[in-house]
């Protein structure tokens, strides 16, 4: 009788890729993967630890799963990912319910960890993160029409607020041929939307090929594969080259969408954050992207209340957001993380002040988003069908302007029965908060 394994994958799409590789290893060894935790013999929790709220979510999830161990048939709990890498000793001391702890560099040992947990044995393996293997057979957990593809791991940027370099190690690119082989496999499995992810996607290739090579990779994916949308996530403004922009503009299958966190616009604050490039680099990247692709959707994130940020600097950021009118934007209050340079900085901003500044930006962005959505009324858009809402008796999906799990949706009526993963034309008729509504048209 095979061991039944359930999983919870927390955090970003990069973690999702790691989870899928671990599930692939388990599947290859004959473990039975179950989708409902109540049926599992062993639960794997792949954690995030980027900011305080992510750590709290991970701990709450572990405790929720531990309830199954105490009151149902669950025999073991395995914790891996960023929380396990960063706080292994704390987990061992304070969460005795956990049977196995694997650092991100030891995810290749997941089968041994599950077997030990099933037997009630303790299993700990904390190898350097650089040992994390790229690729491998995956059990894709996203809907079959959408897949993430990790092209690099680690980060060398050393932003003052960020613990990722210590958790995930130095930046290292994946061989291009390996990426291409996995892209073909994902397409054969049904993926029609491919989302490229890394800690720093735009740095891709500099360590292997001596230069930024995302443009070369994108062109190969566009010409050698048949994806409907190829989407870029986690791009840095200082590495948005003219060649990359040219390739993005050239091919219809490369989504006119880019996720490009800027974090701030004030020159001094960017310097204190240790962000590469300054305000002019950010402004130039936005201008060049929009000049080459007037219909591009730029998603960004900003941080409010970074240590020493003044009211005037916060207003400068707010004004830039209002004037630049990003199509998609998320604002977050600064999270004070131990073992980062910003943790011990003088001039920590009070929580209420951070939140007030964040709220001001999100209020401004809500108006911008609403106005941008109003401009879509009357347009006919390509839509990826994602499902049917039985309560509302209406289909829903996403446009090229919206990344999975991050952005909004479009709800629409249909002239026929539709299948998930199908691409159709939808005429936009109205706006519903951050989402759109419409009806299917022929074409």
C-alpha positions in Angstrom: 0.0 0.0 0.0 1.5 3.3 -1.1 1.9 6.3 1.2 -0.7 9.0 0.5 0.9 12.5 0.3 -0.9 15.8 0.5 0.7 19.2 0.0 0.2 22.9 0.7 2.3 25.4 -1.3 2.5 28.9 0.1 4.1 32.0 -1.3 5.1 32.9 -4.8 4.9 31.0 -8.1 8.6 30.1 -7.7 7.6 28.1 -4.7 4.9 26.5 -6.8 7.6 25.3 -9.2 9.6 23.8 -6.4 6.5 22.0 -5.0 5.7 20.6 -8.4 9.2 19.2 -8.7 9.0 17.6 -5.3 5.6 16.0 -6.3 7.3 14.8 -9.4 9.9 13.0 -7.4 7.3 11.4 -5.1 5.2 10.4 -8.1 8.2 8.7 -9.7 8.8 6.7 -6.5 5.2 5.5 -6.4 3.7 7.6 -3.7 0.1 8.5 -4.0 -0.6 12.2 -4.3 -4.0 13.3 -2.9 -5.7 16.7 -3.2 -7.6 16.6 0.1 -5.5 16.8 3.2 -7.9 14.7 5.2 -7.0 11.7 3.1 -3.2 12.2 3.5 -0.8 10.0 5.5 1.8 12.7 5.2 1.4 16.4 4.5 4.1 18.5 2.9 4.0 22.3 3.6 6.3 24.3 1.3 6.6 27.6 3.1 7.4 31.3 2.4 9.2 33.5 4.9 9.7 36.7 2.9 7.9 39.1 5.2 6.2 38.8 8.6 2.7 38.0 7.2 4.1 35.2 5.1 5.8 33.7 8.2 2.6 34.0 10.2 0.7 32.3 7.4 3.2 29.4 7.3 3.0 28.8 11.1 -0.8 29.0 11.1 -0.8 26.4 8.2 1.5 24.1 10.1 -0.8 24.3 13.2 -3.9 23.7 11.1 -2.3 20.6 9.6 -1.1 19.5 13.1 -4.8 19.3 14.1 -5.3 16.5 11.5 -2.3 14.7 13.1 -3.9 14.8 16.5 -7.6 14.2 15.6 -7.5 12.3 12.3 -5.3 9.8 10.5 -2.4 12.0 9.5 0.9 10.4 10.5 3.5 12.9 9.5 4.3 16.5 8.6 7.1 17.7 6.4 8.1 21.4 6.3 10.3 22.7 3.5 10.9 26.0 1.6 11.9 29.4 2.9 10.7 29.1 6.5 12.5 25.8 6.9 15.6 27.2 5.5 15.6 30.4 7.6 14.2 29.1 10.9 14.9 25.3 11.0 16.0 25.4 14.7 13.0 27.4 15.8 10.7 25.0 14.0 12.3 22.1 15.7 12.1 23.7 19.2 8.6 25.2 19.0 6.7 23.0 16.7 7.2 19.4 17.8 4.3 18.3 15.6 6.7 18.7 12.6 8.5 15.4 11.8 10.8 16.5 9.0 12.5 19.7 8.0 14.1 20.2 4.6 15.9 23.4 3.5 15.3 24.7 0.0 18.5 23.1 -1.0 17.4 19.6 0.1 14.1 19.3 -1.8 15.6 16.4 -3.7 15.4 14.4 -0.5 11.6 14.7 -0.2 11.0 11.0 -0.6 13.3 10.1 2.3 11.7 12.8 4.4 8.2 11.5 3.7 9.1 7.9 4.5 10.6 9.0 7.8 7.7 11.1 8.7 5.3 8.3 7.9 7.2 6.1 10.3 7.1 8.7 13.0 10.8 9.3 12.8 12.5 12.8 12.9 14.3 13.8 9.7 16.3 17.0 9.2 18.4 18.0 6.2 19.7 21.5 5.9 22.1 21.7 2.9 23.1 25.0 1.2 20.4 26.4 -0.9 22.8 26.4 -3.9 22.2 22.6 -4.0 18.6 23.1 -5.2 18.3 21.4 -8.5 16.7 23.0 -11.5 13.9 21.4 -13.4 13.0 17.7 -13.3 9.7 16.0 -14.0 6.8 18.0 -12.4 3.3 17.3 -11.3 1.7 20.5 -12.5 -0.6 21.9 -9.9 -1.9 24.9 -11.8 -4.8 24.5 -14.3 -3.4 22.6 -17.3 -3.6 25.6 -19.6 -1.3 27.8 -17.4 2.2 26.9 -16.2 5.1 28.6 -14.4 8.6 28.0 -15.6 11.5 29.0 -13.3 14.5 30.2 -15.3 16.9 31.1 -12.5 17.2 30.9 -8.7 18.7 33.1 -6.0 19.5 36.8 -6.0 22.6 39.0 -6.0 20.8 42.4 -5.6 21.0 42.5 -1.8 18.2 45.1 -1.3 18.4 46.3 2.3 15.0 45.0 3.3 15.2 41.6 1.7 16.2 38.2 3.1 15.9 36.3 -0.1 19.7 36.2 -0.9 20.3 34.6 2.5 17.5 32.1 2.0 17.9 31.3 -1.7 21.6 31.9 -2.2 23.4 33.6 -5.0 21.9 34.2 -8.4 22.3 31.3 -10.9 20.7 30.9 -14.3 19.3 27.7 -15.7 20.8 26.4 -19.0 18.7 27.6 -21.9 18.4 24.2 -23.5 17.0 22.8 -20.3 14.5 25.6 -20.2 13.4 25.0 -23.8 13.0 21.3 -23.1 10.7 21.9 -20.2 8.7 24.5 -22.1 8.0 22.0 -24.8 7.0 19.5 -22.1 4.6 21.9 -20.5 3.1 22.7 -23.9 2.6 19.0 -24.6 0.8 18.7 -21.2 -1.7 21.4 -22.3 -0.2 24.7 -21.2 -1.0 27.6 -23.5 0.1 30.4 -21.1 3.7 30.3 -19.9 4.8 32.5 -17.1 8.6 33.0 -16.7 9.6 33.4 -13.1 12.8 33.9 -11.1 13.9 36.1 -8.2 15.4 38.4 -10.8 14.1 37.3 -14.3 15.8 40.1 -16.2 19.3 39.1 -14.9 18.9 35.7 -16.7 22.0 34.5 -18.4 24.6 36.9 -17.2 26.3 34.2 -15.1 26.2 31.6 -17.9 26.6 33.6 -21.1 28.3 36.8 -19.9 25.4 39.0 -20.8 21.7 39.5 -20.1 20.0 36.9 -22.2 16.3 37.1 -21.5 15.8 38.6 -24.9 17.4 35.6 -26.6 15.4 33.1 -24.5 12.2 35.0 -25.2 12.8 34.9 -28.9 13.5 31.2 -28.9 10.3 30.6 -26.9 8.3 32.7 -29.3 9.7 31.1 -32.5 10.2 27.5 -31.3 7.1 27.0 -29.2 3.4 27.7 -29.8 2.2 29.3 -26.6 -0.6 31.8 -26.9 0.8 34.0 -24.1 4.4 34.1 -22.7 4.3 36.3 -19.7 7.2 38.0 -17.7 7.2 38.2 -14.0 9.7 39.7 -11.5 11.7 42.0 -13.8 14.0 44.7 -12.5 13.9 48.2 -14.1 17.7 48.5 -14.4 17.9 45.4 -16.6 15.1 46.3 -19.1 17.3 46.5 -22.1 16.3 47.9 -25.5 16.8 44.5 -27.0 14.4 42.9 -24.5 11.8 45.6 -25.3 12.3 45.0 -29.0 11.7 41.3 -28.7 8.6 41.8 -26.5 7.1 44.2 -29.1 8.0 42.0 -32.1 6.0 38.8 -31.2 2.2 38.6 -30.7 2.7 35.6 -28.4 4.7 37.5 -25.9 2.1 39.1 -23.6 2.2 42.9 -23.6 2.6 42.7 -19.9 5.5 43.0 -17.5 5.7 42.7 -13.7 8.4 45.2 -12.7 8.6 46.2 -9.0 10.0 49.7 -8.5 9.5 49.9 -4.6 10.0 53.7 -4.6 10.8 56.7 -6.8 12.7 59.0 -4.4 16.4 58.9 -5.2 17.6 59.0 -1.6 15.1 56.3 -0.4 16.1 54.1 -3.4 19.8 54.5 -2.3 19.0 53.6 1.3 17.1 50.5 0.0 20.2 49.6 -2.0 18.1 49.3 -5.1 20.1 49.1 -8.3 19.6 52.1 -10.6 17.8 55.2 -9.5 14.7 57.2 -10.3 15.8 58.1 -13.8 16.4 54.4 -14.6 12.8 53.6 -13.4 11.3 56.4 -15.4 13.3 55.5 -18.5 12.2 51.8 -18.3 8.5 52.8 -18.1 8.8 55.3 -20.9 10.7 53.0 -23.3 8.2 50.1 -22.6 5.2 52.3 -23.3 6.8 53.9 -26.4 7.5 50.5 -28.0 4.2 49.0 -26.8 1.5 51.6 -26.2 -1.0 48.9 -25.0 1.4 47.3 -22.5 0.2 46.6 -19.0 2.9 47.4 -16.4 2.4 45.9 -13.0 4.5 47.2 -10.1 4.9 47.2 -6.3 5.9 49.9 -4.0 6.9 50.0 -0.3 5.7 52.6 2.1 7.4 53.6 5.4 10.9 52.4 4.7 13.2 53.5 7.5 13.9 57.3 7.3 11.2 57.9 4.7 9.9 61.4 5.2 6.5 62.8 4.5 7.8 64.7 1.5 9.4 61.5 0.1 6.2 59.6 0.6 4.3 62.3 -1.2 6.8 62.1 -4.1 6.0 58.4 -4.4 2.3 59.1 -4.3 2.6 61.8 -6.9 4.6 59.6 -9.2 2.0 56.8 -8.9 -0.7 59.3 -9.8 1.2 60.8 -12.7 2.5 57.5 -14.2 -0.8 55.7 -13.9 0.5 52.1 -13.7 -2.0 49.7 -15.1 -1.5 47.4 -12.1 0.0 48.3 -8.7 0.3 46.9 -5.2 1.5 48.9 -2.2 2.9 47.3 0.9 4.1 48.6 4.2 7.7 48.0 5.0 8.2 44.7 6.9 11.1 44.8 9.4 13.0 41.5 8.8 15.8 40.4 11.1 19.2 39.7 9.5 18.6 42.4 6.9 20.5 45.7 6.9 17.2 47.7 7.2 16.3 45.9 10.4 18.8 47.9 12.5 18.5 51.2 10.7 17.6 54.2 12.7 14.5 56.2 11.7 12.0 53.3 11.8 8.6 54.6 10.7 5.6 54.0 13.0 3.1 51.4 11.8 0.2 53.8 11.7 2.2 56.2 9.5 3.3 53.4 7.1 -0.3 52.2 6.8 -1.6 55.7 6.2 0.9 56.2 3.4 0.0 52.8 1.9 -3.7 53.5 2.0 -3.2 56.8 0.2 -1.4 55.1 -2.6 -4.0 52.3 -2.9 -6.8 54.9 -2.9 -5.1 56.7 -5.8 -4.5 53.5 -7.6 -8.1 52.4 -7.2 -9.2 55.5 -9.1 -6.6 55.0 -11.8 -7.6 51.3 -12.2 -11.3 52.3 -12.4 -10.6 54.9 -15.1 -8.4 52.4 -17.0 -11.1 49.8 -16.9 -13.7 52.3 -18.1 -11.6 52.8 -21.2 -12.0 49.0 -22.0 -15.8 49.3 -22.4 -16.7 48.7 -26.0 -13.5 46.9 -26.8 -13.3 43.2 -27.8 -10.6 41.4 -26.0 -9.0 37.9 -26.2 -9.9 36.0 -23.0 -8.6 32.8 -21.5 -11.6 30.9 -20.1 -10.9 29.8 -16.5 -14.3 28.5 -15.2 -18.0 28.9 -14.7 -19.6 30.5 -11.6 -22.7 28.4 -10.9 -24.0 31.0 -8.4 -23.8 33.9 -10.8 -24.4 31.7 -13.8 -21.6 33.3 -15.6 -18.2 32.4 -17.1 -15.0 34.0 -15.9 -11.4 34.3 -17.3 -8.5 36.6 -17.8 -7.3 38.9 -20.5 -3.7 39.4 -21.6 -3.6 42.3 -19.1 -4.0 40.0 -16.1 -1.6 37.5 -14.7 -2.9 34.4 -12.9 -3.6 34.7 -9.2 -2.4 38.3 -9.1 -4.6 40.5 -11.2 -8.3 40.8 -11.9 -10.8 38.8 -14.0 -13.4 39.3 -16.6 -16.9 37.8 -16.2 -18.9 37.1 -19.3 -21.9 35.4 -20.8 -21.4 32.9 -23.6 -23.2 31.8 -26.7 -22.2 28.2 -26.2 -20.7 25.8 -23.6 -17.1 26.7 -23.1 -14.2 24.6 -21.8 -11.5 25.8 -19.4 -8.4 26.8 -21.2 -10.2 27.9 -24.4 -9.4 31.4 -25.9 -12.4 33.4 -27.0 -13.4 36.9 -27.9 -15.3 39.0 -25.3 -16.8 42.4 -25.8 -16.5 44.5 -22.6 -19.8 46.0 -21.4 -19.2 47.2 -17.9 -16.8 47.5 -14.9 -17.1 45.7 -11.6 -14.6 47.1 -9.1 -11.2 45.8 -10.3 -12.8 43.3 -12.8 -14.6 43.6 -16.1 -17.8 42.2 -17.4 -18.8 41.4 -21.0 -20.3 38.9 -23.4 -18.8 36.5 -25.9 -18.6 37.5 -29.5 -17.8 35.5 -32.6 -14.4 36.0 -34.1 
